[in-house]
Amino acid sequence: MAKATKKKSSPGSKTIALNKQARHDYYIEQTFEAGLVLQGWEVKSLRDGRIQMKESYVIMEKGEAFLFGAHISALLSASTHVIPDSVRTRKLLLHGTEIVRINNAVDRKGYAIVPLAMYWKNNRVKVEIGLGKGKQLHDKRDTEKARDWGREKDRIMKRH
């Protein structure tokens, strides 16, 4: 009798949201995976893909990390006794050593903490946050030129 093999889902299907603007605006030097404290209606909305992370950022307060500005819109079928706040502050769950490392980088080296992606991992919502240095306009142009040249190089190599 043959074993039934489980089909692995593609890694892209576990992604809830990406913050493409963050990689455009910052040089990301180090990334961390953080858990997220959510309410029930927020989890249902995330399963439906109702999140916008473009203007969100992470702040450290009293030794804890918080996600500000992430907009999770409520479903129309949300419960009537729950009053959803779509842009509430959400606590990030990190290890103590990671919090200390992030705090030191922000205080001493002037890094910014930006959320890069939100995804499912073992039925839990995780946020990938990164320590980044801001890019200037000419840096953004250089990155775009390099990306365009890479695409053009691939096209040329494909033809020959």
C-alpha positions as CSV (number, residue, x, y, z in Angstrom):
1,M,0.0,0.0,0.0
2,A,1.4,3.3,-1.0
3,K,1.9,6.1,1.5
4,A,-0.3,9.2,1.0
5,T,2.0,12.1,0.6
6,K,0.9,15.6,1.7
7,K,1.2,18.2,-0.9
8,K,3.2,21.2,0.4
9,S,1.6,24.5,-0.2
10,S,3.7,27.1,-2.0
11,P,5.5,29.5,0.2
12,G,3.7,32.5,-1.4
13,S,0.3,31.3,-0.3
14,K,1.2,31.8,3.4
15,T,2.0,35.4,2.8
16,I,-0.7,37.8,4.0
17,A,0.8,41.1,3.1
18,L,4.1,42.6,1.9
19,N,5.4,46.1,2.5
20,K,7.2,46.7,-0.8
21,Q,7.6,50.4,0.0
22,A,9.9,49.6,2.9
23,R,12.5,47.8,0.7
24,H,12.3,50.8,-1.7
25,D,12.9,53.3,1.1
26,Y,15.4,51.5,3.3
27,Y,18.5,49.4,3.2
28,I,17.4,46.5,5.3
29,E,20.4,45.2,7.2
30,Q,18.9,42.7,9.7
31,T,15.5,41.0,10.0
32,F,13.6,39.6,12.9
33,E,10.4,37.4,13.2
34,A,7.9,38.6,15.7
35,G,4.5,37.3,16.8
36,L,1.5,39.6,16.9
37,V,-1.2,40.0,19.5
38,L,-4.5,40.1,17.7
39,Q,-8.2,40.1,18.5
40,G,-10.6,37.5,16.9
41,W,-12.1,39.8,14.3
42,E,-8.6,40.8,13.2
43,V,-7.6,37.2,12.5
44,K,-10.8,36.7,10.4
45,S,-10.0,39.8,8.4
46,L,-6.4,38.7,7.9
47,R,-7.6,35.3,6.5
48,D,-9.6,37.4,4.0
49,G,-6.6,39.5,3.2
50,R,-7.9,42.8,4.5
51,I,-4.7,44.5,5.6
52,Q,-2.6,47.4,4.4
53,M,0.9,47.8,5.8
54,K,2.2,50.6,3.6
55,E,2.3,53.4,6.3
56,S,3.0,51.1,9.3
57,Y,6.0,51.3,11.5
58,V,7.4,49.8,14.7
59,I,8.1,51.7,17.9
60,M,9.8,50.6,21.1
61,E,8.2,51.7,24.4
62,K,9.2,50.5,27.9
63,G,11.0,47.5,26.6
64,E,8.2,46.3,24.3
65,A,7.7,46.6,20.6
66,F,4.4,47.9,19.1
67,L,3.1,48.0,15.5
68,F,1.6,51.3,14.6
69,G,-0.4,52.2,11.5
70,A,-1.2,48.8,10.1
71,H,-4.8,49.0,8.8
72,I,-6.8,45.9,9.3
73,S,-10.4,46.6,8.0
74,A,-13.2,44.7,9.7
75,L,-15.4,42.2,7.8
76,L,-19.0,43.2,7.1
77,S,-20.1,40.1,9.1
78,A,-18.2,41.2,12.2
79,S,-20.0,40.7,15.5
80,T,-22.3,43.6,16.7
81,H,-21.0,43.6,20.2
82,V,-17.4,44.2,19.1
83,I,-16.4,47.7,18.1
84,P,-13.5,47.2,15.6
85,D,-10.6,49.7,15.6
86,S,-8.9,49.2,12.3
87,V,-5.6,51.1,13.1
88,R,-5.2,50.2,16.8
89,T,-1.7,49.7,18.3
90,R,-0.8,46.0,18.2
91,K,1.9,44.5,20.5
92,L,4.7,42.5,18.9
93,L,6.1,39.4,20.6
94,L,9.9,39.2,20.6
95,H,12.5,37.6,22.8
96,G,14.2,39.8,25.4
97,T,17.6,39.5,23.6
98,E,16.1,40.6,20.3
99,I,14.4,43.6,22.0
100,V,17.7,44.7,23.5
101,R,19.6,44.2,20.1
102,I,16.9,46.2,18.3
103,N,16.9,49.0,20.9
104,N,20.7,49.3,20.8
105,A,20.7,49.5,17.0
106,V,18.0,52.2,17.0
107,D,19.6,54.3,19.8
108,R,23.3,54.0,18.8
109,K,23.3,53.6,15.1
110,G,20.1,55.5,14.1
111,Y,18.3,52.6,12.4
112,A,14.6,52.6,11.7
113,I,12.4,49.6,12.5
114,V,10.0,48.8,9.6
115,P,7.6,45.9,9.1
116,L,8.4,44.1,5.9
117,A,5.9,41.2,5.6
118,M,3.1,39.5,7.4
119,Y,2.5,35.8,7.0
120,W,1.1,32.6,8.6
121,K,3.4,30.2,10.4
122,N,1.8,27.2,12.1
123,N,-1.6,28.9,12.2
124,R,-0.1,32.0,13.9
125,V,0.4,35.4,12.4
126,K,4.0,36.5,12.2
127,V,5.5,39.8,11.2
128,E,8.9,40.2,9.7
129,I,10.5,43.4,10.9
130,G,13.8,44.8,9.7
131,L,16.4,47.3,10.9
132,G,16.9,49.7,8.0
133,K,18.8,52.8,7.1
134,G,17.0,55.3,5.0
135,K,17.9,55.6,1.3
136,Q,18.3,59.0,-0.4
137,L,16.8,59.8,-3.8
138,H,20.0,59.0,-5.7
139,D,20.3,55.6,-3.9
140,K,16.7,54.7,-5.0
141,R,17.6,55.6,-8.6
142,D,20.7,53.4,-8.5
143,T,18.7,50.5,-7.1
144,E,16.1,50.9,-9.9
145,K,18.8,51.1,-12.6
146,A,20.5,47.9,-11.3
147,R,17.2,46.1,-11.3
148,D,16.4,47.3,-14.8
149,W,19.8,46.2,-16.0
150,G,19.4,42.8,-14.4
151,R,16.1,42.3,-16.3
152,E,17.6,43.5,-19.6
153,K,20.6,41.2,-19.1
154,D,18.3,38.2,-18.5
155,R,16.4,39.1,-21.8
156,I,19.7,39.2,-23.7
157,M,20.9,35.9,-22.3
158,K,17.5,34.3,-23.0
159,R,17.7,35.3,-26.7
160,H,21.2,33.9,-27.2
